Amino acid sequence: MLPPWLPAARTVGALQRVLLVALLSPAVLVALAAAVPALVFLPFLPGGTDRAIKLLSAHTWYLSTLLTNSRRDP
């Protein structure tokens, strides 16, 4: 039995998800900002289009993982 002053498990789960996204979003934005020069110049290099697609796919995967696999509400 939990003490009555503790918030409900659903509230804690929602707060954890918001906190996780709030803390990791700046890291994702910095990584995307660092990738912008590469995305500008890679298409002009031999094989650069494939590398740019892989880079964008990695960022898309990271963002989807951040948003969908963070702690769900109980």
N, CA, C and O atoms as a Tripos MOL2 file, in Angstrom:
@<TRIPOS>MOLECULE
protein
  296   295    74     0     0
PROTEIN
NO_CHARGES

@<TRIPOS>ATOM
      1 N           0.8420   -1.1720    0.0000 N.3       1 MET1
      2 CA          0.0000    0.0000    0.0000 C.3       1 MET1
      3 C           0.8880    1.2360    0.0000 C.2       1 MET1
      4 O           1.8100    1.3580    0.8060 O.2       1 MET1
      5 N           0.5940    2.1430   -0.9130 N.am      2 LEU2
      6 CA          1.3630    3.3700   -1.0260 C.3       2 LEU2
      7 C           0.8060    4.4490   -0.1100 C.2       2 LEU2
      8 O          -0.4000    4.4960    0.1290 O.2       2 LEU2
      9 N           1.6610    5.3060    0.3980 N.am      3 PRO3
     10 CA          1.1720    6.4170    1.2080 C.3       3 PRO3
     11 C           0.2750    7.3240    0.3680 C.2       3 PRO3
     12 O           0.4760    7.4410   -0.8410 O.2       3 PRO3
     13 N          -0.6960    7.9560    0.9870 N.am      4 PRO4
     14 CA         -1.6270    8.7880    0.2210 C.3       4 PRO4
     15 C          -0.9950   10.0480   -0.3640 C.2       4 PRO4
     16 O          -1.5650   10.6420   -1.2790 O.2       4 PRO4
     17 N           0.1560   10.4700    0.1310 N.am      5 TRP5
     18 CA          0.7680   11.6910   -0.3800 C.3       5 TRP5
     19 C           1.5340   11.4580   -1.6810 C.2       5 TRP5
     20 O           1.9020   12.4230   -2.3510 O.2       5 TRP5
     21 N           1.7810   10.2030   -2.0530 N.am      6 LEU6
     22 CA          2.4520    9.9170   -3.3160 C.3       6 LEU6
     23 C           1.4680   10.0710   -4.4770 C.2       6 LEU6
     24 O           0.2920    9.7340   -4.3430 O.2       6 LEU6
     25 N           1.9500   10.5840   -5.6220 N.am      7 PRO7
     26 CA          1.0530   10.7000   -6.7750 C.3       7 PRO7
     27 C           0.7380    9.3160   -7.3430 C.2       7 PRO7
     28 O           1.4550    8.3480   -7.0920 O.2       7 PRO7
     29 N          -0.3310    9.2470   -8.1010 N.am      8 ALA8
     30 CA         -0.7480    7.9850   -8.7030 C.3       8 ALA8
     31 C           0.3150    7.5030   -9.6760 C.2       8 ALA8
     32 O           1.0810    8.2970  -10.2220 O.2       8 ALA8
     33 N           0.3520    6.1960   -9.8830 N.am      9 ALA9
     34 CA          1.3480    5.6000  -10.7770 C.3       9 ALA9
     35 C           1.2010    6.1440  -12.1920 C.2       9 ALA9
     36 O           2.2040    6.3320  -12.8810 O.2       9 ALA9
     37 N          -0.0030    6.3970  -12.6320 N.am     10 ARG10
     38 CA         -0.2290    6.9390  -13.9740 C.3      10 ARG10
     39 C           0.3960    8.3280  -14.1070 C.2      10 ARG10
     40 O           0.9840    8.6520  -15.1380 O.2      10 ARG10
     41 N           0.2650    9.1390  -13.0680 N.am     11 THR11
     42 CA          0.8380   10.4780  -13.0830 C.3      11 THR11
     43 C           2.3660   10.4190  -13.1020 C.2      11 THR11
     44 O           3.0120   11.1800  -13.8220 O.2      11 THR11
     45 N           2.9280    9.5280  -12.3200 N.am     12 VAL12
     46 CA          4.3820    9.3790  -12.2880 C.3      12 VAL12
     47 C           4.8990    8.9310  -13.6510 C.2      12 VAL12
     48 O           5.9160    9.4370  -14.1260 O.2      12 VAL12
     49 N           4.2030    7.9840  -14.2840 N.am     13 GLY13
     50 CA          4.6110    7.5230  -15.6060 C.3      13 GLY13
     51 C           4.5720    8.6340  -16.6330 C.2      13 GLY13
     52 O           5.4780    8.7530  -17.4570 O.2      13 GLY13
     53 N           3.5300    9.4500  -16.5920 N.am     14 ALA14
     54 CA          3.4240   10.5700  -17.5310 C.3      14 ALA14
     55 C           4.5230   11.5920  -17.2790 C.2      14 ALA14
     56 O           5.1050   12.1170  -18.2270 O.2      14 ALA14
     57 N           4.8110   11.8780  -16.0270 N.am     15 LEU15
     58 CA          5.8760   12.8350  -15.7000 C.3      15 LEU15
     59 C           7.2500   12.3170  -16.1210 C.2      15 LEU15
     60 O           8.0940   13.0870  -16.5790 O.2      15 LEU15
     61 N           7.4720   11.0110  -15.9650 N.am     16 GLN16
     62 CA          8.7450   10.4400  -16.3860 C.3      16 GLN16
     63 C           8.9270   10.5690  -17.8900 C.2      16 GLN16
     64 O          10.0210   10.8750  -18.3640 O.2      16 GLN16
     65 N           7.8550   10.3370  -18.6400 N.am     17 ARG17
     66 CA          7.9480   10.4420  -20.0940 C.3      17 ARG17
     67 C           8.2210   11.8850  -20.5170 C.2      17 ARG17
     68 O           9.0550   12.1250  -21.3900 O.2      17 ARG17
     69 N           7.5360   12.8280  -19.9180 N.am     18 VAL18
     70 CA          7.7520   14.2380  -20.2410 C.3      18 VAL18
     71 C           9.1790   14.6420  -19.8940 C.2      18 VAL18
     72 O           9.8310   15.3310  -20.6790 O.2      18 VAL18
     73 N           9.6700   14.2300  -18.7420 N.am     19 LEU19
     74 CA         11.0290   14.5610  -18.3250 C.3      19 LEU19
     75 C          12.0620   13.9370  -19.2600 C.2      19 LEU19
     76 O          13.0460   14.5860  -19.6180 O.2      19 LEU19
     77 N          11.8480   12.6900  -19.6560 N.am     20 LEU20
     78 CA         12.7720   12.0200  -20.5610 C.3      20 LEU20
     79 C          12.8490   12.7330  -21.9030 C.2      20 LEU20
     80 O          13.9420   12.9680  -22.4180 O.2      20 LEU20
     81 N          11.7130   13.0760  -22.4680 N.am     21 VAL21
     82 CA         11.6960   13.7720  -23.7520 C.3      21 VAL21
     83 C          12.3070   15.1660  -23.6070 C.2      21 VAL21
     84 O          13.0290   15.6170  -24.4960 O.2      21 VAL21
     85 N          12.0300   15.8440  -22.5090 N.am     22 ALA22
     86 CA         12.5770   17.1840  -22.2970 C.3      22 ALA22
     87 C          14.0970   17.1510  -22.1520 C.2      22 ALA22
     88 O          14.7760   18.0700  -22.6110 O.2      22 ALA22
     89 N          14.6350   16.1250  -21.5330 N.am     23 LEU23
     90 CA         16.0790   16.0450  -21.3460 C.3      23 LEU23
     91 C          16.8150   15.5880  -22.5970 C.2      23 LEU23
     92 O          17.9410   16.0210  -22.8450 O.2      23 LEU23
     93 N          16.1940   14.7170  -23.3880 N.am     24 LEU24
     94 CA         16.8810   14.1730  -24.5570 C.3      24 LEU24
     95 C          16.6680   14.9890  -25.8270 C.2      24 LEU24
     96 O          17.4430   14.8630  -26.7750 O.2      24 LEU24
     97 N          15.6450   15.8110  -25.8600 N.am     25 SER25
     98 CA         15.3890   16.6180  -27.0610 C.3      25 SER25
     99 C          16.5370   17.5740  -27.3880 C.2      25 SER25
    100 O          16.8950   17.6870  -28.5610 O.2      25 SER25
    101 N          17.1310   18.2640  -26.4190 N.am     26 PRO26
    102 CA         18.2730   19.1240  -26.7850 C.3      26 PRO26
    103 C          19.4390   18.3390  -27.3960 C.2      26 PRO26
    104 O          20.1090   18.8360  -28.3020 O.2      26 PRO26
    105 N          19.6820   17.1330  -26.9140 N.am     27 ALA27
    106 CA         20.7560   16.3160  -27.4870 C.3      27 ALA27
    107 C          20.4490   15.9610  -28.9380 C.2      27 ALA27
    108 O          21.3440   15.9590  -29.7840 O.2      27 ALA27
    109 N          19.2000   15.6650  -29.2220 N.am     28 VAL28
    110 CA         18.8030   15.3460  -30.5950 C.3      28 VAL28
    111 C          18.9350   16.5800  -31.4710 C.2      28 VAL28
    112 O          19.3990   16.4840  -32.6070 O.2      28 VAL28
    113 N          18.5390   17.7240  -30.9680 N.am     29 LEU29
    114 CA         18.6480   18.9510  -31.7530 C.3      29 LEU29
    115 C          20.1060   19.3170  -32.0440 C.2      29 LEU29
    116 O          20.4150   19.7890  -33.1380 O.2      29 LEU29
    117 N          20.9910   19.1060  -31.0900 N.am     30 VAL30
    118 CA         22.4130   19.3670  -31.3160 C.3      30 VAL30
    119 C          22.9580   18.4070  -32.3730 C.2      30 VAL30
    120 O          23.7250   18.8130  -33.2450 O.2      30 VAL30
    121 N          22.5660   17.1460  -32.2980 N.am     31 ALA31
    122 CA         23.0210   16.1710  -33.2930 C.3      31 ALA31
    123 C          22.5010   16.5260  -34.6800 C.2      31 ALA31
    124 O          23.2270   16.3950  -35.6650 O.2      31 ALA31
    125 N          21.2620   16.9690  -34.7630 N.am     32 LEU32
    126 CA         20.7270   17.3760  -36.0590 C.3      32 LEU32
    127 C          21.4230   18.6220  -36.5870 C.2      32 LEU32
    128 O          21.6970   18.7180  -37.7830 O.2      32 LEU32
    129 N          21.7120   19.5750  -35.7110 N.am     33 ALA33
    130 CA         22.4100   20.7840  -36.1400 C.3      33 ALA33
    131 C          23.8210   20.4480  -36.6200 C.2      33 ALA33
    132 O          24.3190   21.0670  -37.5600 O.2      33 ALA33
    133 N          24.4620   19.4800  -35.9850 N.am     34 ALA34
    134 CA         25.7990   19.0700  -36.4130 C.3      34 ALA34
    135 C          25.7530   18.3250  -37.7430 C.2      34 ALA34
    136 O          26.7380   18.3120  -38.4810 O.2      34 ALA34
    137 N          24.6210   17.7080  -38.0530 N.am     35 ALA35
    138 CA         24.5020   16.9340  -39.2920 C.3      35 ALA35
    139 C          24.1250   17.7990  -40.4930 C.2      35 ALA35
    140 O          24.2520   17.3490  -41.6320 O.2      35 ALA35
    141 N          23.6730   19.0100  -40.2690 N.am     36 VAL36
    142 CA         23.2390   19.8620  -41.3800 C.3      36 VAL36
    143 C          24.3560   20.1040  -42.4000 C.2      36 VAL36
    144 O          24.0970   19.9750  -43.5970 O.2      36 VAL36
    145 N          25.5830   20.4460  -41.9920 N.am     37 PRO37
    146 CA         26.6310   20.6190  -43.0110 C.3      37 PRO37
    147 C          26.8820   19.3440  -43.8220 C.2      37 PRO37
    148 O          27.1200   19.4070  -45.0280 O.2      37 PRO37
    149 N          26.8290   18.2070  -43.1640 N.am     38 ALA38
    150 CA         27.0200   16.9510  -43.8880 C.3      38 ALA38
    151 C          25.8960   16.7420  -44.8950 C.2      38 ALA38
    152 O          26.1430   16.2990  -46.0160 O.2      38 ALA38
    153 N          24.6780   17.0550  -44.5090 N.am     39 LEU39
    154 CA         23.5490   16.8720  -45.4200 C.3      39 LEU39
    155 C          23.5950   17.8550  -46.5820 C.2      39 LEU39
    156 O          23.0230   17.5860  -47.6380 O.2      39 LEU39
    157 N          24.2650   18.9850  -46.4050 N.am     40 VAL40
    158 CA         24.3870   19.9590  -47.4870 C.3      40 VAL40
    159 C          25.4300   19.4940  -48.5100 C.2      40 VAL40
    160 O          25.2170   19.6250  -49.7150 O.2      40 VAL40
    161 N          26.5560   18.9510  -48.0310 N.am     41 PHE41
    162 CA         27.6570   18.6210  -48.9350 C.3      41 PHE41
    163 C          27.6910   17.1690  -49.4010 C.2      41 PHE41
    164 O          28.2460   16.8860  -50.4630 O.2      41 PHE41
    165 N          27.1180   16.2480  -48.6450 N.am     42 LEU42
    166 CA         27.2030   14.8320  -49.0130 C.3      42 LEU42
    167 C          26.6060   14.5070  -50.3860 C.2      42 LEU42
    168 O          27.2030   13.7120  -51.1110 O.2      42 LEU42
    169 N          25.4780   15.0700  -50.7780 N.am     43 PRO43
    170 CA         24.9250   14.6900  -52.0880 C.3      43 PRO43
    171 C          25.8400   15.0040  -53.2690 C.2      43 PRO43
    172 O          25.6600   14.4400  -54.3480 O.2      43 PRO43
    173 N          26.8140   15.8870  -53.0880 N.am     44 PHE44
    174 CA         27.7120   16.2530  -54.1810 C.3      44 PHE44
    175 C          28.9510   15.3650  -54.2530 C.2      44 PHE44
    176 O          29.7400   15.4910  -55.1900 O.2      44 PHE44
    177 N          29.1350   14.4810  -53.2960 N.am     45 LEU45
    178 CA         30.2770   13.5810  -53.2810 C.3      45 LEU45
    179 C          29.8810   12.2210  -53.8420 C.2      45 LEU45
    180 O          28.7010   11.8710  -53.8130 O.2      45 LEU45
    181 N          30.8250   11.4520  -54.3470 N.am     46 PRO46
    182 CA         30.4940   10.1110  -54.8360 C.3      46 PRO46
    183 C          29.9880    9.2320  -53.6940 C.2      46 PRO46
    184 O          30.6480    9.1040  -52.6630 O.2      46 PRO46
    185 N          28.8520    8.6460  -53.8750 N.am     47 GLY47
    186 CA         28.2450    7.8010  -52.8400 C.3      47 GLY47
    187 C          27.6710    8.5930  -51.6890 C.2      47 GLY47
    188 O          27.2360    8.0150  -50.6930 O.2      47 GLY47
    189 N          27.6630    9.8900  -51.8090 N.am     48 GLY48
    190 CA         27.2010   10.7330  -50.7090 C.3      48 GLY48
    191 C          25.7070   10.6800  -50.4850 C.2      48 GLY48
    192 O          25.2450   10.8470  -49.3560 O.2      48 GLY48
    193 N          24.9450   10.4490  -51.5400 N.am     49 THR49
    194 CA         23.4870   10.3800  -51.3910 C.3      49 THR49
    195 C          23.1030    9.2200  -50.4810 C.2      49 THR49
    196 O          22.2370    9.3570  -49.6160 O.2      49 THR49
    197 N          23.7550    8.0740  -50.6830 N.am     50 ASP50
    198 CA         23.4660    6.9140  -49.8260 C.3      50 ASP50
    199 C          23.8470    7.1870  -48.3760 C.2      50 ASP50
    200 O          23.1310    6.7930  -47.4560 O.2      50 ASP50
    201 N          24.9700    7.8600  -48.1770 N.am     51 ARG51
    202 CA         25.3880    8.1880  -46.8070 C.3      51 ARG51
    203 C          24.4390    9.1980  -46.1660 C.2      51 ARG51
    204 O          24.1620    9.1130  -44.9700 O.2      51 ARG51
    205 N          23.9390   10.1510  -46.9500 N.am     52 ALA52
    206 CA         22.9790   11.1250  -46.4170 C.3      52 ALA52
    207 C          21.6770   10.4330  -46.0270 C.2      52 ALA52
    208 O          21.0790   10.7570  -45.0000 O.2      52 ALA52
    209 N          21.2430    9.4860  -46.8450 N.am     53 ILE53
    210 CA         20.0210    8.7390  -46.5240 C.3      53 ILE53
    211 C          20.2130    7.9350  -45.2480 C.2      53 ILE53
    212 O          19.3120    7.8830  -44.4110 O.2      53 ILE53
    213 N          21.3810    7.3040  -45.0860 N.am     54 LYS54
    214 CA         21.6610    6.5490  -43.8580 C.3      54 LYS54
    215 C          21.6800    7.4620  -42.6380 C.2      54 LYS54
    216 O          21.1990    7.0900  -41.5670 O.2      54 LYS54
    217 N          22.2360    8.6570  -42.8030 N.am     55 LEU55
    218 CA         22.2840    9.6150  -41.7010 C.3      55 LEU55
    219 C          20.8790   10.0580  -41.2970 C.2      55 LEU55
    220 O          20.5590   10.1180  -40.1090 O.2      55 LEU55
    221 N          20.0520   10.3630  -42.2760 N.am     56 LEU56
    222 CA         18.6710   10.7530  -41.9780 C.3      56 LEU56
    223 C          17.8810    9.5990  -41.3750 C.2      56 LEU56
    224 O          17.0500    9.8080  -40.4920 O.2      56 LEU56
    225 N          18.1360    8.3900  -41.8430 N.am     57 SER57
    226 CA         17.4520    7.2220  -41.2860 C.3      57 SER57
    227 C          17.8370    7.0080  -39.8310 C.2      57 SER57
    228 O          16.9920    6.6670  -39.0020 O.2      57 SER57
    229 N          19.1130    7.2070  -39.5220 N.am     58 ALA58
    230 CA         19.5560    7.0570  -38.1350 C.3      58 ALA58
    231 C          18.8850    8.0890  -37.2330 C.2      58 ALA58
    232 O          18.4620    7.7590  -36.1250 O.2      58 ALA58
    233 N          18.7850    9.3300  -37.6940 N.am     59 HIS59
    234 CA         18.1240   10.3630  -36.8850 C.3      59 HIS59
    235 C          16.6330   10.0740  -36.7440 C.2      59 HIS59
    236 O          16.0640   10.2900  -35.6740 O.2      59 HIS59
    237 N          16.0010    9.5950  -37.7920 N.am     60 THR60
    238 CA         14.5800    9.2440  -37.7150 C.3      60 THR60
    239 C          14.3590    8.1030  -36.7340 C.2      60 THR60
    240 O          13.4120    8.1280  -35.9480 O.2      60 THR60
    241 N          15.2300    7.1050  -36.7810 N.am     61 TRP61
    242 CA         15.1110    5.9820  -35.8560 C.3      61 TRP61
    243 C          15.2990    6.4550  -34.4150 C.2      61 TRP61
    244 O          14.5620    6.0310  -33.5250 O.2      61 TRP61
    245 N          16.2720    7.3230  -34.1810 N.am     62 TYR62
    246 CA         16.5290    7.8150  -32.8340 C.3      62 TYR62
    247 C          15.3260    8.5890  -32.2950 C.2      62 TYR62
    248 O          14.9260    8.4020  -31.1460 O.2      62 TYR62
    249 N          14.7570    9.4560  -33.1240 N.am     63 LEU63
    250 CA         13.5910   10.2300  -32.6810 C.3      63 LEU63
    251 C          12.3860    9.3410  -32.4210 C.2      63 LEU63
    252 O          11.6730    9.5400  -31.4380 O.2      63 LEU63
    253 N          12.1500    8.3680  -33.2850 N.am     64 SER64
    254 CA         11.0030    7.4900  -33.0650 C.3      64 SER64
    255 C          11.1990    6.6410  -31.8160 C.2      64 SER64
    256 O          10.2420    6.3770  -31.0870 O.2      64 SER64
    257 N          12.4340    6.2110  -31.5640 N.am     65 THR65
    258 CA         12.7180    5.4550  -30.3470 C.3      65 THR65
    259 C          12.5150    6.3190  -29.1140 C.2      65 THR65
    260 O          11.9690    5.8660  -28.1080 O.2      65 THR65
    261 N          12.9530    7.5470  -29.1990 N.am     66 LEU66
    262 CA         12.7910    8.4780  -28.0790 C.3      66 LEU66
    263 C          11.3240    8.6770  -27.7370 C.2      66 LEU66
    264 O          10.9550    8.6980  -26.5630 O.2      66 LEU66
    265 N          10.4880    8.8230  -28.7540 N.am     67 LEU67
    266 CA          9.0930    9.1510  -28.5040 C.3      67 LEU67
    267 C           8.2240    7.9330  -28.2380 C.2      67 LEU67
    268 O           7.2740    8.0320  -27.4610 O.2      67 LEU67
    269 N           8.5050    6.7950  -28.8470 N.am     68 THR68
    270 CA          7.5950    5.6540  -28.6930 C.3      68 THR68
    271 C           8.0280    4.6700  -27.6230 C.2      68 THR68
    272 O           7.1860    3.9610  -27.0730 O.2      68 THR68
    273 N           9.3110    4.6060  -27.3110 N.am     69 ASN69
    274 CA          9.7620    3.6040  -26.3310 C.3      69 ASN69
    275 C          10.0980    4.1860  -24.9790 C.2      69 ASN69
    276 O          10.6670    3.4990  -24.1300 O.2      69 ASN69
    277 N           9.7620    5.4210  -24.7700 N.am     70 SER70
    278 CA          9.9260    5.9450  -23.4160 C.3      70 SER70
    279 C           8.8630    5.2850  -22.5320 C.2      70 SER70
    280 O           7.9340    4.6520  -23.0340 O.2      70 SER70
    281 N           9.0050    5.4330  -21.2620 N.am     71 ARG71
    282 CA          8.1410    4.7110  -20.3250 C.3      71 ARG71
    283 C           6.6610    5.0150  -20.5930 C.2      71 ARG71
    284 O           6.2430    6.1720  -20.6380 O.2      71 ARG71
    285 N           5.9070    3.9680  -20.7650 N.am     72 ARG72
    286 CA          4.4790    4.1000  -21.0020 C.3      72 ARG72
    287 C           3.7320    4.2220  -19.6780 C.2      72 ARG72
    288 O           4.2340    3.8380  -18.6220 O.2      72 ARG72
    289 N           2.5140    4.7690  -19.7620 N.am     73 ASP73
    290 CA          1.6880    4.8330  -18.5540 C.3      73 ASP73
    291 C           1.3430    3.4350  -18.0880 C.2      73 ASP73
    292 O           1.0660    2.5610  -18.9090 O.2      73 ASP73
    293 N           1.3540    3.2080  -16.7840 N.am     74 PRO74
    294 CA          1.0090    1.8590  -16.2800 C.3      74 PRO74
    295 C          -0.4540    1.5580  -16.4360 C.2      74 PRO74
    296 O          -0.9050    0.4740  -16.0640 O.2      74 PRO74
@<TRIPOS>BOND
     1     1     2 1
     2     2     3 1
     3     3     4 2
     4     3     5 am
     5     5     6 1
     6     6     7 1
     7     7     8 2
     8     7     9 am
     9     9    10 1
    10    10    11 1
    11    11    12 2
    12    11    13 am
    13    13    14 1
    14    14    15 1
    15    15    16 2
    16    15    17 am
    17    17    18 1
    18    18    19 1
    19    19    20 2
    20    19    21 am
    21    21    22 1
    22    22    23 1
    23    23    24 2
    24    23    25 am
    25    25    26 1
    26    26    27 1
    27    27    28 2
    28    27    29 am
    29    29    30 1
    30    30    31 1
    31    31    32 2
    32    31    33 am
    33    33    34 1
    34    34    35 1
    35    35    36 2
    36    35    37 am
    37    37    38 1
    38    38    39 1
    39    39    40 2
    40    39    41 am
    41    41    42 1
    42    42    43 1
    43    43    44 2
    44    43    45 am
    45    45    46 1
    46    46    47 1
    47    47    48 2
    48    47    49 am
    49    49    50 1
    50    50    51 1
    51    51    52 2
    52    51    53 am
    53    53    54 1
    54    54    55 1
    55    55    56 2
    56    55    57 am
    57    57    58 1
    58    58    59 1
    59    59    60 2
    60    59    61 am
    61    61    62 1
    62    62    63 1
    63    63    64 2
    64    63    65 am
    65    65    66 1
    66    66    67 1
    67    67    68 2
    68    67    69 am
    69    69    70 1
    70    70    71 1
    71    71    72 2
    72    71    73 am
    73    73    74 1
    74    74    75 1
    75    75    76 2
    76    75    77 am
    77    77    78 1
    78    78    79 1
    79    79    80 2
    80    79    81 am
    81    81    82 1
    82    82    83 1
    83    83    84 2
    84    83    85 am
    85    85    86 1
    86    86    87 1
    87    87    88 2
    88    87    89 am
    89    89    90 1
    90    90    91 1
    91    91    92 2
    92    91    93 am
    93    93    94 1
    94    94    95 1
    95    95    96 2
    96    95    97 am
    97    97    98 1
    98    98    99 1
    99    99   100 2
   100    99   101 am
   101   101   102 1
   102   102   103 1
   103   103   104 2
   104   103   105 am
   105   105   106 1
   106   106   107 1
   107   107   108 2
   108   107   109 am
   109   109   110 1
   110   110   111 1
   111   111   112 2
   112   111   113 am
   113   113   114 1
   114   114   115 1
   115   115   116 2
   116   115   117 am
   117   117   118 1
   118   118   119 1
   119   119   120 2
   120   119   121 am
   121   121   122 1
   122   122   123 1
   123   123   124 2
   124   123   125 am
   125   125   126 1
   126   126   127 1
   127   127   128 2
   128   127   129 am
   129   129   130 1
   130   130   131 1
   131   131   132 2
   132   131   133 am
   133   133   134 1
   134   134   135 1
   135   135   136 2
   136   135   137 am
   137   137   138 1
   138   138   139 1
   139   139   140 2
   140   139   141 am
   141   141   142 1
   142   142   143 1
   143   143   144 2
   144   143   145 am
   145   145   146 1
   146   146   147 1
   147   147   148 2
   148   147   149 am
   149   149   150 1
   150   150   151 1
   151   151   152 2
   152   151   153 am
   153   153   154 1
   154   154   155 1
   155   155   156 2
   156   155   157 am
   157   157   158 1
   158   158   159 1
   159   159   160 2
   160   159   161 am
   161   161   162 1
   162   162   163 1
   163   163   164 2
   164   163   165 am
   165   165   166 1
   166   166   167 1
   167   167   168 2
   168   167   169 am
   169   169   170 1
   170   170   171 1
   171   171   172 2
   172   171   173 am
   173   173   174 1
   174   174   175 1
   175   175   176 2
   176   175   177 am
   177   177   178 1
   178   178   179 1
   179   179   180 2
   180   179   181 am
   181   181   182 1
   182   182   183 1
   183   183   184 2
   184   183   185 am
   185   185   186 1
   186   186   187 1
   187   187   188 2
   188   187   189 am
   189   189   190 1
   190   190   191 1
   191   191   192 2
   192   191   193 am
   193   193   194 1
   194   194   195 1
   195   195   196 2
   196   195   197 am
   197   197   198 1
   198   198   199 1
   199   199   200 2
   200   199   201 am
   201   201   202 1
   202   202   203 1
   203   203   204 2
   204   203   205 am
   205   205   206 1
   206   206   207 1
   207   207   208 2
   208   207   209 am
   209   209   210 1
   210   210   211 1
   211   211   212 2
   212   211   213 am
   213   213   214 1
   214   214   215 1
   215   215   216 2
   216   215   217 am
   217   217   218 1
   218   218   219 1
   219   219   220 2
   220   219   221 am
   221   221   222 1
   222   222   223 1
   223   223   224 2
   224   223   225 am
   225   225   226 1
   226   226   227 1
   227   227   228 2
   228   227   229 am
   229   229   230 1
   230   230   231 1
   231   231   232 2
   232   231   233 am
   233   233   234 1
   234   234   235 1
   235   235   236 2
   236   235   237 am
   237   237   238 1
   238   238   239 1
   239   239   240 2
   240   239   241 am
   241   241   242 1
   242   242   243 1
   243   243   244 2
   244   243   245 am
   245   245   246 1
   246   246   247 1
   247   247   248 2
   248   247   249 am
   249   249   250 1
   250   250   251 1
   251   251   252 2
   252   251   253 am
   253   253   254 1
   254   254   255 1
   255   255   256 2
   256   255   257 am
   257   257   258 1
   258   258   259 1
   259   259   260 2
   260   259   261 am
   261   261   262 1
   262   262   263 1
   263   263   264 2
   264   263   265 am
   265   265   266 1
   266   266   267 1
   267   267   268 2
   268   267   269 am
   269   269   270 1
   270   270   271 1
   271   271   272 2
   272   271   273 am
   273   273   274 1
   274   274   275 1
   275   275   276 2
   276   275   277 am
   277   277   278 1
   278   278   279 1
   279   279   280 2
   280   279   281 am
   281   281   282 1
   282   282   283 1
   283   283   284 2
   284   283   285 am
   285   285   286 1
   286   286   287 1
   287   287   288 2
   288   287   289 am
   289   289   290 1
   290   290   291 1
   291   291   292 2
   292   291   293 am
   293   293   294 1
   294   294   295 1
   295   295   296 2
@<TRIPOS>SUBSTRUCTURE
     1 MET1         2 RESIDUE 1 A MET
     2 LEU2         6 RESIDUE 1 A LEU
     3 PRO3        10 RESIDUE 1 A PRO
     4 PRO4        14 RESIDUE 1 A PRO
     5 TRP5        18 RESIDUE 1 A TRP
     6 LEU6        22 RESIDUE 1 A LEU
     7 PRO7        26 RESIDUE 1 A PRO
     8 ALA8        30 RESIDUE 1 A ALA
     9 ALA9        34 RESIDUE 1 A ALA
    10 ARG10       38 RESIDUE 1 A ARG
    11 THR11       42 RESIDUE 1 A THR
    12 VAL12       46 RESIDUE 1 A VAL
    13 GLY13       50 RESIDUE 1 A GLY
    14 ALA14       54 RESIDUE 1 A ALA
    15 LEU15       58 RESIDUE 1 A LEU
    16 GLN16       62 RESIDUE 1 A GLN
    17 ARG17       66 RESIDUE 1 A ARG
    18 VAL18       70 RESIDUE 1 A VAL
    19 LEU19       74 RESIDUE 1 A LEU
    20 LEU20       78 RESIDUE 1 A LEU
    21 VAL21       82 RESIDUE 1 A VAL
    22 ALA22       86 RESIDUE 1 A ALA
    23 LEU23       90 RESIDUE 1 A LEU
    24 LEU24       94 RESIDUE 1 A LEU
    25 SER25       98 RESIDUE 1 A SER
    26 PRO26      102 RESIDUE 1 A PRO
    27 ALA27      106 RESIDUE 1 A ALA
    28 VAL28      110 RESIDUE 1 A VAL
    29 LEU29      114 RESIDUE 1 A LEU
    30 VAL30      118 RESIDUE 1 A VAL
    31 ALA31      122 RESIDUE 1 A ALA
    32 LEU32      126 RESIDUE 1 A LEU
    33 ALA33      130 RESIDUE 1 A ALA
    34 ALA34      134 RESIDUE 1 A ALA
    35 ALA35      138 RESIDUE 1 A ALA
    36 VAL36      142 RESIDUE 1 A VAL
    37 PRO37      146 RESIDUE 1 A PRO
    38 ALA38      150 RESIDUE 1 A ALA
    39 LEU39      154 RESIDUE 1 A LEU
    40 VAL40      158 RESIDUE 1 A VAL
    41 PHE41      162 RESIDUE 1 A PHE
    42 LEU42      166 RESIDUE 1 A LEU
    43 PRO43      170 RESIDUE 1 A PRO
    44 PHE44      174 RESIDUE 1 A PHE
    45 LEU45      178 RESIDUE 1 A LEU
    46 PRO46      182 RESIDUE 1 A PRO
    47 GLY47      186 RESIDUE 1 A GLY
    48 GLY48      190 RESIDUE 1 A GLY
    49 THR49      194 RESIDUE 1 A THR
    50 ASP50      198 RESIDUE 1 A ASP
    51 ARG51      202 RESIDUE 1 A ARG
    52 ALA52      206 RESIDUE 1 A ALA
    53 ILE53      210 RESIDUE 1 A ILE
    54 LYS54      214 RESIDUE 1 A LYS
    55 LEU55      218 RESIDUE 1 A LEU
    56 LEU56      222 RESIDUE 1 A LEU
    57 SER57      226 RESIDUE 1 A SER
    58 ALA58      230 RESIDUE 1 A ALA
    59 HIS59      234 RESIDUE 1 A HIS
    60 THR60      238 RESIDUE 1 A THR
    61 TRP61      242 RESIDUE 1 A TRP
    62 TYR62      246 RESIDUE 1 A TYR
    63 LEU63      250 RESIDUE 1 A LEU
    64 SER64      254 RESIDUE 1 A SER
    65 THR65      258 RESIDUE 1 A THR
    66 LEU66      262 RESIDUE 1 A LEU
    67 LEU67      266 RESIDUE 1 A LEU
    68 THR68      270 RESIDUE 1 A THR
    69 ASN69      274 RESIDUE 1 A ASN
    70 SER70      278 RESIDUE 1 A SER
    71 ARG71      282 RESIDUE 1 A ARG
    72 ARG72      286 RESIDUE 1 A ARG
    73 ASP73      290 RESIDUE 1 A ASP
    74 PRO74      294 RESIDUE 1 A PRO
